[in-house]
Amino acid sequence: MIITDLKIGVIGLGYVGLPIAVEFAKKFEVIGFDINESKVKTLKTYVDPSKEIETEILKASTLRYTSDILDLESCNFYVVAVPTPVDKQKIPDLTALRSASQLVGQLLKKNDYVIFESTVYPGCTEEECIPILESESELEFIRDFKVGYSPERINPGDTLRTLTKIIKVVSGCDDESLDLIAEAYSQIIEAGVFKAKSIKVAEASKVIENTQRDLNIALMNELSIIFDKLDINTKDVLEAAGTKWNFLNFYPGLVGGHCIDIDPYYLTYKAEQVGYTPEVILAGRKTNSFIPKFIVEKIVHQLLTKGKKLSECRALIKGLTFKENVSDIRNSRVFDLVNGLEHYLINTEVEDPNVDIQDLDMSFRKKLNTPNGKYDLMVLAVSHKVFLDEDIDDWSAYLKEDAIIFDVKSSHNHLRNSTDICYMSL
Ligand SMILES: NC(=O)c1ccc[n+]([C@@H]2O[C@H](COP(=O)([O-])OP(=O)(O)OC[C@H]3O[C@@H](n4cnc5c(N)ncnc54)[C@H](O)[C@@H]3O)[C@@H](O)[C@H]2O)c1
């Protein structure tokens, strides 16, 4: 196959699939497929349900959308970007990946290519996806079709480091496929591509990027717990330590979402499968998972110290998304904060202009509010720009005089010197 022959089918049009489909459509004929018919319907009106791509860009694109598998029949280069979550036991849930492999397998013809972009553990593409492609297509891997893996590194909400500006790791099942896959991605990635030595190496590289970040944040979270007991301000310590050339720039906080909070479990699952218990990685996960409870307990202790009756307290949580300046609430640890406060009978409301109320469970919708009346507690949970731009003096309109402010990200660390405000942070 040569590059000019590519007809691309992108499977899964979410945070990863849609941007890649839009970029490829600038150079190739591209069809975007998603099993979610209502998402496809919305995309056909040039609206990205994930709010990452603007309508004007979608309108200008030649990308076509479908939820009919038959529309993909003429494709010869499939890019798979379906979700890879974990189940309740934190075991990789490969349901979507297997079903997408099945779907592509049914379409596969001789000489076709399949590139997986979903985050997985090292070995997953070869052990799970390729056998499905072979059995569904009745074709032989490498002789009849080729496979590659190219992990995605986009950072939702980041308007500077967008898809085309981040070096893309690519891999193939042999030299020929590696060259073609690298050439295809080079057409759209301005920052260039990096050819990984193998599919397994590329898979491992992605999963360790987020594992490293998870662990670094876990260390900061652990330090914050220690410094709390020692009555030292964590941000002050990090500011001082940060003056050393090789001290890494990480801060404590809530670790949620569908990457950092999940990807390490893909690696630990595989490690355990091959007989090794990865204690450091799992310890990091445990520390980060504990942080919502730590915050809730600090708040409750402070409210009780102030002589408040918890069931009469009103709390306002600012921000519900898994990180700042996005609308994605999946796996947000702010839910743990809300549930933790409500466990102590504290009446909790959430303010988040980025969140679409339709994304919330019925039971949670009534909690999404704009500030009204007076609150005993305000938690600055997510540092959305709209919140950071607020005039702090305006908060007094909805905070009781003896209210507590818990600033998860220490965005307003200077407030801890205020004599009027009870300010707490990680
Ligand atoms: N979102 C990120 O920031 C990010 C960054 C890097 C890597 N990743 C990885 O990329 C993958 C996709 O993540 P995402 O955030 O784009 O997920 P997403 O949920 O936003 O989108 C996935 C899409 O796939 C569709 N889908 C599910 N099963 C399907 C199937 N069998 N056939 C066709 N479509 C199907 C869903 O309807 C959805 O629209 C995951 O492995 C994730 O870990 C995500």
The ligand as a Gaussian input file, in Angstrom:
#p B3LYP/6-31G(d) Opt

LIG

0 1
 N       -9.315000      11.427000      26.642000
 C       -8.014000      11.552000      26.752000
 O       -7.511000      12.578000      27.162000
 C       -7.095000      10.433000      26.339000
 C       -5.744000      10.716000      26.167000
 C       -4.904000       9.707000      25.776000
 C       -5.404000       8.425000      25.589000
 N       -6.730000       8.171000      25.782000
 C       -7.190000       6.811000      25.533000
 O       -7.876000       6.803000      24.291000
 C       -8.960000       5.876000      24.328000
 C      -10.261000       6.579000      24.001000
 O      -10.508000       7.523000      25.004000
 P      -11.538000       8.720000      24.801000
 O      -11.308000       9.648000      25.925000
 O      -11.493000       9.223000      23.417000
 O      -12.903000       7.949000      25.031000
 P      -14.370000       8.513000      24.739000
 O      -15.271000       7.800000      25.643000
 O      -14.351000      10.010000      24.722000
 O      -14.650000       8.071000      23.245000
 C      -14.711000       6.762000      22.844000
 C      -15.816000       6.619000      21.803000
 O      -15.810000       5.273000      21.361000
 C      -17.147000       4.881000      21.148000
 N      -17.202000       3.431000      21.191000
 C      -17.229000       2.599000      22.252000
 N      -17.219000       1.319000      21.853000
 C      -17.183000       1.355000      20.502000
 C      -17.167000       0.349000      19.503000
 N      -17.160000      -0.942000      19.828000
 N      -17.165000       0.729000      18.209000
 C      -17.164000       2.036000      17.890000
 N      -17.177000       3.032000      18.783000
 C      -17.195000       2.681000      20.070000
 C      -17.918000       5.563000      22.244000
 O      -19.280000       5.696000      21.900000
 C      -17.208000       6.910000      22.324000
 O      -17.820000       7.876000      21.508000
 C       -8.919000       5.247000      25.708000
 O       -8.135000       4.091000      25.657000
 C       -8.206000       6.293000      26.541000
 O       -7.544000       5.725000      27.657000
 C       -7.579000       9.152000      26.142000

